[in-house]
Amino acid sequence: MPTEILMPALSPTMEEGTLAKWLVKEGDTVASGDLLAEIETDKATMEFEAVDEGVIGKILIPEGSEGVKVNSPIAVLLEDGESADDIGTTPAAPAAAANEAAPAASEEAAPAPAQAAAAATPAPAAPQSADGNRIFASPLARRIAADKGLDLAQLNGSGPRGRIVKADVENARPQAAAAPAAAAPATAAAPAAAATPTGPSADQVARMYEGRTYEEVKLDGMRKTIAARLTEAKQTVPHFYLRRDIQLDALLKFRGELNKQLEGRGVKLSVNDFIIKACALALQAVPDANAVWAGDRVLKMEASDVAVAVAIEGGLFTPVLQNSDTKSLSTLSTEMKDLAKRARDRKLAPHEYQGGSFAISNLGMFGIDNFDAIVNPPHAGILAVGAGVKKPVVGADGELAVATVMSVTMSVDHRVIDGALGAELLNAIKDNLENPMMMLA
């Protein structure tokens, strides 16, 4: 039977992508691992490999197509003995067709004993999304989803061709459960509707500027994702903010001495390298703050994986420096330069910008004194770093002096870190930066 090749989910945040280029044509024979297409995700352009072997019978989505939904068919693969004539008669999944008319509420209303016996019953039929596309999921994944009341249409599959597998369902966050809400009365849905951001439509905004000259800039996948994720973060994450001034004179002197000694190795440490190390060690000193929000629980991390915001044309990446607490300053510097370069070229792999428990956003090089950053879930905090500037300070002996002072603001997710714990973490970061030799001990 002809097999549909589906639009893959190449990153956890990907909901749709652009089929930038086909690397095969109809009639080509492909084997597992062969490159099929180049796909632009919300973060990068990535190559898509074949999972099965066969012949490309029909290309359903032409190259250059934008907004192709994850798990929607993009081509058809034929097995030995099949021809293109078989494509139009490809049957839908029998289980899905047989159960299409069954009311969804019947499963949701099943009593607890029936749920307890679910393991002995056949798996629920392959579901469909709201737009009619079949959702590919393993029988076990469908059964677990039904038990947990999860809507498979809200999940991204990590299996072959975007197939939803057991791990995807078990790791799903509770807010993915949308199916039970469909059976609720219309009045119960009102609060959720009220939470949806409101504002003038695109046409209404355009009418406000009739007669004015402007250029309309189309949103690419990255810009759409940034807008959606950060809007969600600002609306759903209970932020609070902690601010400190940090004196940098000892660090700047120490950095200069180290860079002289490292000239022969071609290494030049930046202030940002010290900030990464200071945050990583502070997370080890305050382990309760080295955590992430996981929907219905908090995950306390062992290593310090620190993400650093990197500005690129049209958006930003947050590559993650894993195990930052155990790496030397020179190693962190080399890795950061490599990650930043590949981020600007959009060549980072998903595992290089996913994860981390804490982030750094440094705008000091642009002369910004201070600012408040938005927490990037599931991180528990982000440090906004301003410029180091000369300021008058009062010394411990009461004398007035001049020091290089850097203002920082730590944005914190109150679900994970309370005020006192956040203050302890920020104080540890400050101590590390004002006593840089401690970071080498």
N, C-alpha and C positions, 0 to 999 in steps of 0.2 A: 504494500500500500504506500503511495507517495507520502513523504514526510515533510511537514512544514518546518522551514527554518525560521526561527522567531527572533525578533529584535532582542538582543541580550541586555541585561542590566549589568553594565560594566563598572558601576559604583553604587554604593548604598543609597546615594541621594538621587540617582538617575531615574526619572519617570518617563522621559522621552529623549530622543536624540536625533541627530542628523546623519543620514546615510550618505557620507561624503563621497565615497568612491567604491565601486565594485571592482574587485581584483580577479573575478571570474566572469564568464559569460555563459549563456544558455548552451547546453550541450557539453560543457567541460566536465571531465571526471575528476572528483576530488576524494581525498582520503582524510582520515582523522588527523587534525593538526595543520592541514593546509589553510592558508590565509584566504578568506572569502571576501572581506570588505574592510574599509576604513570607516570608523564610526566616530562622530564627534559627540562626546558626552558633555555634561555641564562643566567639566573641568579640563578635558584634554581630548586629543584625537588618538584613538586606539585601534589596533588591528583586531579583527574578529576571526577566530579560527573555527574550522569545521569540527564537529564532534563525531559525526558518522561519515561513512564513505558512500559514494553513489555518484549520480550524474545530476547536474543542475538542470532540472526540467523546465523551470519557469522562474524568471525574476519578477516579483510582484511589486517591488518598490524601486523606482528608478533612482540612480545616484543623484545626489543634490537635494533629495527630499528632506524637508525639515519637519520637526514635530512628530516623528514616528514613535508611537507609544511602545514602551517596553512590553514584550511578549506578544506583539502583533506580528503576523506572518510577513516576512520580507522576500521569501523565495520558497521554492518547492524542490525537494531532493527525491530523485527516483532511484529505486533499487534495480538490480539485475532483472531483466525481463519486463520492466515497466516502460511505458512510453508516455509522451506528453499528453496523449489522448485520455490517459487515466486521471489526469489532474482534475478535470471538471466533475468527475464522478466520485472524488474522494469522500467517503462517508464521514459524518461527524462521529465523535466518540459515542459508541452505542450506549454506554452507561449514562452519559450526559443526556442523550435524546430520550431515553426511557424515563428519566426522572425530571425532565424539563418542567413538566406541569405540576410537579409536587409542590405544595405550598411550603415556603421556607419556614414559616412560623411553627409548623408542626414539629420540627426538630428542636426549635428553640424552647417550645413549651413542654418538651418531654420531661417527665418527673425524674428526680434524682436517681431512683433505682435503674431506670433505663439508661442513664448516662454511665452508671457504674458497670453496666453490662455491655457497653459500646465495643469493648475490645473483642467481643465474641460475634459481633455483627459485621456485615460487609461495610467497607469504607463508603462515605458519602460520595455521590456522583461528582464527576469533574464539573466545577461551577463555571459560571460565566460572569464577566465584568459587566458594568452598567451599559457599556457600548456594544455588548453582544459578543465580544471576543472571548474565546475559551481561555480559562485560566488553567495552566498546566501545573499539576501538583501530584505528588506521590499519594497512593492510597492511605499510607500511615499519616502523612501530613494532613490530608483532608479529615481523617478521623480525629486527630488531636485538635485541629482547628475547630471542629464541630463541638468537641468537649469543652474547649475553652471559650467558645462563643466568638471566635476571631473571624474577621472578614478577609478571605484570601485575596480579594481584589486590592487590599491595602498593603500587601506584602510584596517584597521583591525576592525572587527566587535566586539561590546561589548554585542550583544544580545545572546540568547541561541544558542549554537553550533557555535559561531562565526558569527552569522547573523548580517549583517550591518543594523543599525537602523537609524532613523532620526537624533539623536544626533551625531552619528559618522560622518555623512555627513556635518551637520551644523558646527561641530568643526574642520573639515578637514582643514589642512594648504594648501595654494594656490599651493605649489610645488607638491601636490598630483595630480594636474590636468595634466594628460599625454595624454589623448585621443585626444584633438585637435591637438597636435603636430604631430600625425600620418598622418594627411592629408596635412602637410606642405611639400614643395618641398625638395628634398634631399639636396640642397644647404643650406637651412635654418637649417638643422640639424647639419651642420659641426661645428658650434661653440660649441654645446653641446658635440659632440664627442671629440673635442679638449680639453674640460675640464676634461675628464676622465683620471684618473691617468694612466701613462704609465710606463713600466719598464720591465725587463726581466721576462719571464715566469718561473714557478717552474722548468720545465725541463731544461731551459737554465741555471738557477742558479745551479742546480744539476750537470750539465756538467762542470761548472767552478771548481767544487771540486772533479772531478773524481780522484780516487787514494788516496784521503784523507779519514780518518776515521771520521765518524760522526754518531750521532743518530738522526733519523727523528722523531720529536714530532708532533703528529697529533693535529690540532686545535680543541678545544671543542667549544660549542656554545658561552660561555662567551668570550673566546679569540677572536672569529670571530666578535662578537658584539662590543667589545672594539675597535678592529682594524677599523671596519667600521664607528662607531659613531665618534671616535676621529679624524679619517682622514677627515670625513665630516666636523667636527667642525673646524679643523685647516684650511680647504680650504674655508669654507663659512662664518665663523664668523670673522669680522674685529677686531682682537685683538689689544689692546694697553696695555702698562704695566706701573704701578706706583710703586715706591719703597720707603720704609722708614725704618729707624733704630728705634727700640723701646727699651727704657731702662726698664728693668724688676725688678730692685732691690726692688722697693716699692711693686710690685705685689708678689714677692717671699717672702718677709717678711710678708705681709698680709696673703698670702696663708698658711704659716707656723702657724700663730696664729689661723687661722680658723680651720685648721686640728687638732690642739690640742684640740680645743673646741668640735670638731665633732667626736673625737675618740670613745666616748660612744655610738654614733649612728652607728658606723661602716662605716662612710663616709670619704673618702679621696679624696680631690679635686686635680685635675691635672691642669697644666698650660693650657692644651687644653680646659678644662671646662671654664676657664676665657676667652679664645679667642672666644669660641662660644658665650658666653654672651656679650662680647664686640662687636662682629659683629652684633648680634641681636639688641642691643640697638642703634648701629650706624645706622642701617637701619631704625629705628624709628626716629632718629634725622635728617636723610636725606631721607625723604620718597620718593622723586623722584627717588632715586637709588634702592628702594625696588620694583623692577619690572622685568618682564620677556618678552622675545621676542616671539610674537605669529604670525609670518608670515607677516600679513598685519596690525598689530597693536601691541601696547605695553600694557601689563596688569600690572597695579600698584597694588601691594599686600597690604593688610591691616596689617596682622600679619607678624612677622619675622620667616619664616620657613628656617632653616639653615641646609644644607647638609654637612656631614663630610665624607671624603674619608677614607675607611677602607680597608687595604690590606688583601687579602685572598690568599690561594694557587691557583695560576693560573689566578689571576685577582684582581678585586676590586669591592666593593660596595660603594654607597654613601647614607647611611641611612639618613633620614630627621628628624630633631628634630623640630616638629611643635610648634608654639607659644613660641619660645625660649626667646622672650623679656619679657614674663610674668612669666616665671618659675624661681625658685630659683637656685642657683649654685648647691646645693646638689641634687635637682631634675634632673637637666641637667646631672650631673655626673652619677647618678644612671641609667637614661635612656640611656646615651651614652654607658655605660658598657654593658647593656643588648643588645642593638642593635648591638654593635661590636661583642659580643659573638655569637649571632644568625646569623650575617652576615658570620662569619667564618665557622659556621655549615651549611650555605646555607639554613637557615630556615626563612628568612625574607619573609613576604607577600609583594606583589607588592606595596600596598599603603604605605609601610614603607620606600621604596626607590624611590618613584616617587614624583615629585613636588619640592618645594623649589625655592627660588629666588637667593640664594647665597650659595657658597660652600667654604669649608676649606680643604686644603691638607697640612698636617703637617709632614715633614720629619726631623724635628729637632732632634728627638730621635735617628736618624741614623747618626747624626753628620754633616748633610748637612747644610752649611752656608746659601745658598740661591739658588733658582731655579725659573723657570717660569712654571706655570701650564696652562693647556689648559681649556678654558671655556667649561663647559658641558651644551649645550643647553637644555632647554630654559633659563637657568640661565643667568644673566647679568654679573656675575663676580665670581671670585674664588680667595681666598687668599692663597698664597703659603708661608708656615711658615718654617723658618730655625731655627737652634739651637741658644740658648742663650749662648754667650761666653763673657769672660772677655775682655774688650777693654779699652784703654785710651780714655777719653772724656774731653772736655773742658766745665767746669761749667759755670753757668750764670755770675759768678763773674770773669771769665777768668782764674780760677785756673784749673790745670790739675788734673784729678781724674781717678779712675778705676771704671767702671760700667759693669753690665751684659747687653749686647746688643743683641737683636734679630732682624735679618734682615727679612723683609717680602716684597713680591712682589704681587701686586694685578693685575691680568689679567682681562681685562674689554672688554665687547662687545660694540663697539662704536655705534652700531645701537640703543642701549638703553641708554647708559651713555656716556656723553661727558667728555672731559678732566677735566674741572673745577669741574663738579659734582663728578667725580671719586675721585679727590683730596680731596674734602670735605668729602666724605665717608671715605677715608683712614685716614684722619686727625682725624675724630671722633673715629675710631677704636683705633688709637694711644693714644688719650686722655683718653679713657676708660681704656686701659691697663696700662698706666703710672699713673693713678689716680684710682686705683681699688675700693676704698671706694665709689666712685661716682656710681658704678654699683649696690650698695645696697640701694641707696637713693630712 
